[in-house]
Amino acid sequence: MNFPAALACSVGIGYILGCINPAYFFGKMHGFDIRTRGTNNAGASNTMQTLGWGYAAIVALYDVLKAVISYYVIMYLFPDYTILPAVAGCGAILGHNYPFYLQFKGGKGFASYLGLVFAMDWKFFLCIFAIGLILTLLTRWIVSATFAVTWSFPIYQLYQKASPVIIISLTIISLIIFVKHIPNIKRFFNQEEFGWDKKPVGIKLHK
């Protein structure tokens, strides 16, 4: 298969795998659309707030694996095109964030991004995961880990002299994830955001 066709196939496979959203399906099992509860997000964090840790763990696991599976499937299908597995992982994140059957309103992509980081460089994943965990525990704000991971990995890939396609793809995905988290930032500054312990966290602005 030529490169343009392999590229389209890689993005398509990643996107389809990413579209599978367990948070949405668990919410429907309980009679509601999870996008109308809590933070209105179809992801692991909102699943924790609305359905509890058990469901959240399952959601987080698959949201991570969708990028990992995409990466290795494409690695197997197109071994000659070394940049395509990462592109497929980015496709999985896009599918998670913008599933076609949910009017393109899905999750925010952080768990899937973690899966892509793990697939591409497990040593970096362990280091940044530890840093992100410490930040989350210290600030009680899960989004602090999100920013640490999503912006450090493209910079690290640039340092490693990765393909420009990979660096650009990761940067675009990081920007998308940042934009998706703008509501969390606003709630943080208004002390309306909830930490991992379900207690309000933030900085109150006084006009």
C-alpha positions, 0 to 999 in steps of 0.5 A, a space after each residue: 500500500 502506498 503512503 497516502 493510502 496507509 496514512 488514511 487507513 492509519 488515521 481511520 483505524 485510530 479514529 474508529 477505535 477512539 470513538 468507542 466511549 465507555 463513559 457514555 455507555 456506562 452513563 446510558 446503562 444508568 439512565 442518563 447521558 454523562 455529558 449532562 452531569 458533573 463536568 459534562 465530559 464523557 471521560 474518566 474524571 467525570 465518570 469518577 464524579 458521577 458513577 464512582 471509582 469502579 466505573 472510572 477505572 474501567 473507563 480510564 483503562 480503555 481510554 488509555 488502551 485505545 491509543 496503545 492498540 491503535 499504535 501497535 495495530 498500525 505498526 503491525 500493518 505498516 511496518 515500513 512506515 515508522 511514523 504511522 503508528 504515532 499518527 494512528 494514536 493521534 487519530 484515536 485521541 481525535 476519535 475519543 474527543 470527537 466521536 461521530 455518533 455523539 455529534 462530535 462531543 466526546 471526552 477531552 483526550 488526556 487518558 488516550 494521550 497517556 496511552 500514546 506516550 506509553 506506546 511511543 516511549 514507556 521510559 518517558 511515560 514512567 517519568 512524566 506519570 510520576 511527575 503528573 501524579 505528584 502534581 495531582 496529589 499536591 494541587 488536588 487538581 487533575 488538570 495540572 498533570 494534564 498540562 505537564 504531560 501534553 506539553 512536555 512530550 512534544 518538546 521531548 520528541 523535538 529534543 529526540 529529533 523525531 519526524 516533523 510529522 510526529 512533532 506537528 501531530 503531537 503539538 496539534 493534539 496537545 493544543 486540542 487537549 488544552 482548548 478542551 480543558 479551558 472550562 476546567 481552568 475557568 472553574 479553577 479560578 472561580 473555585 468551582 473545579 473539583 479535585 480528585 478528592 471531590 472537594 472544590 479547588 481553585 483560586 477565587 478572583 475578586 473584581 
